[in-house]
Amino acid sequence: MQAEYINIHPDNPQPRYVREVCEILRRGGVGVIPTDSAYALCCMLEQKSAMERIVRIREISKKHNFTLLTRDLSELSTYAHVDNSVFRLIKNNIPGPYTFIMAATKEVPRRLMNEKRRTIGMRVPDNAIVDAIIAALNEPLMSCTLILPGCEDPESDPVSINEKLGKLVDVIVDGGVVEPRPTTVIRFDEDDRPLVRRVGAGDPAPFES
């Protein structure tokens, strides 16, 4: 079956189209959704079968680190252990192209976290479409950057994505071409000190001692 292909305005997302995307995701669907760094494969947290489909599409290990997409920090303490200084540091640098790796709480399903370190990645993308979808769902999305097997760069063109994955996912959101740019990855150690693990589009300066 061909995926639903939905055009959503990148600056002013139409509520009825956002609701349509959310209905598909709530039914256990896999979606292709734009972020501020590239297109991503997304699904609801509790949809194990959808996550398994994402693993097959990407041809990655089940141990691959997935990232939670949130619209703000209101759910941060639910899924990650953070102190006040970490909270303030993150708050001052979102939304934006950062991925934060933190110690996961018991609320995070084991399949989503790094088993060895028991960590979880979290992002607050600067993208109106994904922000509207998460707000309508009222919970984070599980995500994985859309990099196809054998490719090094993320997918950025929804028309091309539809040609390649139209029969493998349930909904593709066309929010225009997104220039692929890696996020800056910040990991907080056991003492809540920020460590820059990868320099990307986000300025690493606020996290460097």
N, C-alpha and C positions, 0 to 999 in steps of 0.2 A: 504493500500500500504506500502511495506517495505521501510524503510529509505535507502538513499544512504549511503554506508559505505566506507569511503575514508581514506586510510592510507597516512599520511603525515609525512615526516621525522622530528623528534623533534628538530633537530639542523639546518637543511638546508631544509626548506619547499619548495616543488616543486611548482613553479608558476602556472602551469596548474591545479594542484589540488586545490590550493588556489582560483583560479578563479572559479572553479566549485562550491566550497563551497559558494563563494560570490554570484554567480548567484542564487543559491537556496534561500539564505537569502534575496536577493533583491526581489524575487518573493513572499515574505511573509512567508518564511519557518521558522521553529524552528530548531535550531541546537544544538548539543551537542559538546562542544569544550573544549579542555584542557586548564587549566591556571596553574599558579605556585602553586596553593593551592589545586586544585581538578578539576574535570570536572564540567562544568557549562552549564545550558540551556541558549541559547542566541537567540536574534532576533534583527531586525532593530528597531530603536526608534519609527518610525511612524507606525509600524505594530501592531495596536491595537488587531487584531484578534489573532496574534501570541502570544502576551502577555497573552491574555485570555487563550490560550491553555497551556501556561506554568503554569498559576495559577491552571488550572485543573489537570495537571500532578503532580504538587507538592502538590495539595490539600491544598492551602494556601489562606488566605484572599486577596482580591483585594487591601487591604491597606498595603500589605507586601512591605517592602522597597527593591526596585530593585537597582542595581548598574550599573553605566556606566563604561564600559571598554574602556580605551583610550590607545594610544601608546606613548603619551608624554603629555606635558602640553600646547601644542599649542591651544587646545580647552577649557582649563580650565575656562577662563574668560567668555566664551560663556554660560556655564552651571552653574557656581558657582561664588558667590561674594567672592573675595579674595583680600587681600592687598599684598604689596610687601614682607613683612616679612613672611606671610603664603606661598606665592609662592616659596620663597627661601628655606623655611623649607621642603616643599614637594619635591622640585626639588632635594635637597641633599639626599633624601631617596627613590628615585625611579630609575628604576623599582624594584618592590619587593612586598612581601606579606602584603601590607597595604591596608586598606579601609579607605578613608577620607570622613567624613560627613561634608558637608558645606551648607551654605545658598544657595538655588537654585535661578537662574535667571528666567525671564519670558520665556526663550527659552526652559525650561524643561517642557514637557507635564505634566499636573497635575496628571495624573494617575501614573507617575513614582516617584513622590516625597512624602515625609512624609507630609500629609495634615496639621497636627497639627503644626509642626515646619517649614514647607516649606523648607525642607532640601533634599539634594540628596547625594547619596554615589558615589564616584568615585575611580577607581583603575587603576594603570598602571602595569599590571602583567609582571613578568620576564619570559616570555614564547615566544619562537620564532614563534610558530604556530599562536597563537592568535594575536601576533604583526603583522605578515604578512597579516592576514585576515583583521584586522582593517585598515592597510595601504592601502590595495587594495580597500576596501570599501570607504576609505577617510572620515569616520565618526565613532563615537563611536558605540559600541554595548550595548544593554541593556542585563543585565545578572542576573542570579539567581543561586546560588550554587545548584548543582544537589544532593539533599537529597530526597530520595523517601519516600512516606507516611509510617509512622510506623518505620522509621529508624532514628538513631541519627547521623550516620556518612555519609559524602559525598561519592558518587560513584567515584571509582578510576580506574576501569578496563573497557576499552571500549568494550571488547568482552562480558562481563557480561551486560553492559549497552545495547548493541544491543539486547541481548536476552530478556531483560525486557521492553525496550522502542522502539524497532525497528519499531513498527507499530504506534507509537504515535508521533514521530518526523519526520523530513524530511531529515536530514543529521546527521550522526555521524562521527566525525573526530577521527580516531585512531592515537593518538600521543604517544602511549605506556601507561603503567601503571603510574599513577601520585599518589605519596604518599599524602594522604589527610592531610592537616594541616591548621588550621584556620588562617585567616589573623588577624593582629593586627588592631583594629578599633580605629581611632583617630577622635574625633569630635571637631570642632572649634566653640567656643561659640560666643555670640554677640560681644565680644571684641576681637575676633580672637585669643583667647588663646586656645592652644591645650589641650584636655582632653582625657586621655587614657580610652576608654570605654571597651576594651577587649584586654588582652594580648594574642598574638598568635605567629606566626612564625617571625613576624617583631620585631626588637629590639625597645622597647618603650622608651629607654633612651633619644633619641634626642627630644622627645616630653614631657618629664617630667621636670617640673620646680624645 
